[in-house]
Amino acid sequence: MQQKKIVVTRNIPREALALLKEHGNVYVWDSEDDVIPYETLVKEVKDAAALYTIIGDRIDKNLLDHAPYLEVISTMAVGYDNIDVAEARRRGIPVGHTPGILTETTADLTFALLMAAARRLVESADYLRQGQWKSWSPMLLTGQDIYGATLGIIGMGRIGESVARRATGFNMRILYHNRSRRLGAEETLGAIYCSMEELLQKSDFVVLLTPGSSETRYLMGEAEFKRMKSSAVFINVSRGSNVDEVALYNALRNGTIWAAGLDVFETEPVASDHPLLSLPNVVALPHIGSASIHTRIRMAVLAAKNLIAGLQKEPLPFEVK
């Protein structure tokens, strides 16, 4: 019997690829860095039963129209805003994702980004390498204190709670805003629920951790940045579409807020001439929130298991609901 075709849109860890090859005829877009061209993906899914995708791929209605035999979609990510889930569901195609696995790794990166932006680590490293360090100076490259500061978390999900746990080690006051109260976080971490406006006004660090959706698009804009302290640091490890980047650029350039740490951008990969990358008070990273070796392998394997379950007409271990 002919094996079903599985399309994989990136060169994934060998542990996951080996699993897939046990269950189908695997086509792999064999690149670590380049996104599969949309036209190529349309061509390859025409006879595919399963699609293994990543966040850089556009899985829209048009693509699904060209995939009449598709039985399952699995993404190696928690977020799935690049997939038209409603259209997939209408066609009876389950969509799998990888929640939970990357929580602690992403929280590590979030706090590292917060610390790097607060203490001007990248700027200081560049200053040293460029031969600008001539002597010790009382106020040279001074930053913001983290210990004892107030942390505001917008979006208190798994990652938000993990960031809050790290903040307790720095004796930080923790504020949060969420669609619903997180009583467990309030009891165990001392987190304080408050309105978005109050959080922005009182926080020394504002960390954005909401999912990407039409509801959260430009959640942080000109009005929100104006509510923040002029000494505040803004951190985004959620989705780039959640932030009005023009408003953020103006806020940073004009001193409305003090600094920013960004792991995500509205358009990715971000262009090297993006205005935000020209600012010395921005620490910018290439969407590496979950990028530890251990975590990425686990994500790849779980995405493979979701896909295999779909091919076998079994419930996906982690299906987008």
N, C-alpha and C positions, 0 to 999 in steps of 0.2 A: 504493500500500500504506500502511495506517495505521501511523504511527510508534508505537513503544513508549513507554509512560509512564515517566518518571523523576521520582521524588519527592525533593525537596531540602528538608531540614528547617530551613534557615536561609538568610538572604540572604548568599551567598558572594561572593568577589571576582569581578568581571566576566570576568576571563581564564578562570576555570574554568567559569563559567556559559555563556560563549560556546561552549566545547568541547562541553558537554553538549547544547546546543541544536542542534548539528550531528548529533546521534545519537538524538534522541528528542523527545517532547512533554514539556516540563519543567513540573512543578508546583513552585513555590517558596513556602515559608512566609516571607513577605516581612517579616522583622523582624531587626534587628541584635541585639536584646537579649532578646526573649521566646522561651522554649522553646515549640515547637509543642505544643499540648495533646495528650495521649495519645489522646483520643477522635478528634481530628481526624486524627492520624496513622493510626490504625486505619482510618478511613474512606477516606483517600487511597491507602493501599497495596493496597486490594482489587483494583484493576485495574492495579497497577504492575508493571513488569518489573525496575526497579532502584531502589535506595534509597541516597541520599547522606545520611549522618548525621553528627552531632557527638557529643561526649562527654556532653552533657546529655540525650540521648534514651534512652528505655528500649526496647531492641529485644529483647523476650522471646518466649517460646513463644506466648503469646496473640496477640501482634502477627503473628507468622509464620503462625499459623493463619488469620488474616484476609488473607493475601497469597499466594494459590495460584499466582500467575503470576510470583512473584519469582525472578529469575535471578542477581542479584548484590547484595551490600551493600558499600558503601564508606564508611569513616569518615575524616573529616579530623582524624586523631589517630594517635599511636603506640599509646596504650592502647586496649583494646577490652573492658574489663570491664563496660561497659554493654550489651554484645551477648551474647546466648546463642549463642556460637560453636558449641558442640557440637550444638545443635538445628539451626542453619543448615547445618552440615556433614552432619547426618543427612538433611537434605532436598536435599543436593547443591547448596547455595547457597554459592559462595565469598565470603569476607569479606576486603576489602582494607583496609590501613592505611598510615600514612606514616612509617615509621622512617627514621632517618638524617638527614633534612632539618633537623630541629629541634635536633640535638645541640648545636651550638656556641651557638646562641641561648639554649637552656635552661641551658647551663653558665654563660653570661654572667649570666643572671638569678640563678642559684644563688649565684654568688660575690658579686653585688651585694647579695643578701639577707643573706648571711653578714656582709658588711662593715657593712651598715646596722644589723643587730642588735647586732653587736659594739661599734660606735662610737655607738650610740644616735642615729642620724641623724634618724629621724622624730620621736622624742621631743624632740630638740634644736631641730628646725625648728618644732615646735608651741610650745615654750618661748619661742622668739624671737617668733613671730607673736602670741602671747597677751600680749606685753608684760611677760614675767616677768624679762627680762634687765636687771638693775640695775647689775651691775659684774662685772669679771673675778674669778673665785674659784679658788683652787688646785685644788679637787677637783670643780668644777662639771661635771656631766654626763660624768664620766670613764667610759671603757669598757674593753674588753679589747683587748690587742694581738693583731694578726693575724700580723705578720711573726715568723717563728721559732716559731710555735705548732704544736701537733699537730692535724692534721686526720684525722678518722675517717670513712671513706666506707662506708656499708652499701648494697651493690648496685653492684658495679664493672662496669657495662656501658659503652656508648658515652659516655653523659653523665657517668658517674662518672670515666672516664679523662680526659675533657675538663676536668672540675673539678679533677682532680689536676694536670693540666698547668698550669692557672692557679696552683695552689698552689705549684708549684715556683718561680714568680717572686717569691713571698713567703718563700722559704726555709723552707717548712713541712715538718715531718716528716709523712709520709703513711702512715696505716694503712688497711687495708681488710678488709672481711668480705664474702664472696661464696659462692655455692653451689659454685663451682670456682675454682681458682687462676687468676690472670691473669698469666702469666709475662712477657708483653710489657710490662705495666705495671710489673712488678717490675724488669725490666731497664732500661727507658727512663726511668722516672719515680722509681725508688727506692722504690716502694710496698712496704709490708710487710704480708704476709698474717697475720691473727691471728683469734682467736676473737671472737665477738660480745662476750663478757664483758670480754675484755682491751681491746678497742677502746673500749668505753664507759668503762672505768676510766681509760684513759690519754689520751683525746682532749680537747682544748680546744674543738673544734668537731666535732659529729656531724652528718653530712649523710645523710639517708635518701633513697635513689634506687631502691628496689626496685619492681617492678611491683605492681599491686593484684590480689590473688587471695585465695581462702579460706585459703591457706597463710600469707599475710603479714598477714592481718587482725589488728590490734592487736599487731603485731610490737613496737611500742614502747608499753610500759605502765608501771605503777607500779614494778615490779621493775627495769625497764631504766633508768628515770629515776633511781632511787635509786643505781644503780651509777655514774652520771656524776658528774663533779666539780661542786661547788657553783658554780664559776666558769665552767662549760661553757655553750656556746650550741648549741641544737638547731635544725636546719634541715630542713624537709620540703618537697620539690618533687616528691614521688612521687604518692601517692594519700592522701586524707584517711583512708580506711578502714584504713590501715596504722598509725594512731596512736589510742590510747585518749585522746580529748580531755579527759575528766574527769581522768584521771591527769596529763596534761600541765598542765592548769590548776592542779591542786593542787601540782605540782612547781614551777611558776613562782611561784605565790602564796606558797608556804612557803619559798622560797629553796633548794629541793633542787637546782635548776639556775638559771643566771643569766638567760638570755634565750632567746627563740625567734624564728625567722623562718619564716613559713608562707605558702606559695603555694596550698595545697590544704586542703580541709576535708571531713569525712565527708559532710555534706550541703551541696550547692552549688546556688544561691548561698547563702552563709552568712548567717544572720539578723544584723541589725545589733545585736541585743541578746545575741549569743552571749557567754558568759562570757570566752572568750579575748580578745575584742576590747576588754574593759574593762581589760586589764592594760597598764601602761606599758612593760613589758619584752617585749612582743610586737610584731613588725613583721608585719603581715598584708596580703596582696595577693590580688586576685581571679583567681587561676589564670591568670597571664600569662606562664608560663615560656617559651612559644614566640612571644610576642607582639612580634615585630618585623615591620614591613611586608613586607620581602623574604621572610622565612621563612613567614609566613602565606599569602602568595600562592603560594609554591612548594608548600606543603602542600595548598592548595585544588586546584591544577592536578594534582598527583599523585593525589589522591583521585578527581578526574574521570577521569584516565587509567586508574586501576584499574577504575572503573565501566564505562567504555567497553569495555575488554578483556573484562570479564565478559559484556557484551551481545553481543559479537562471538564469544563462545565461545573466547576465547584465554586463555592463562595471564595472571593478574594480575601486573603488575610487582612488587607487594609484597602477597602474600597471607598472611593469618594462618595459621600452620601448627599 
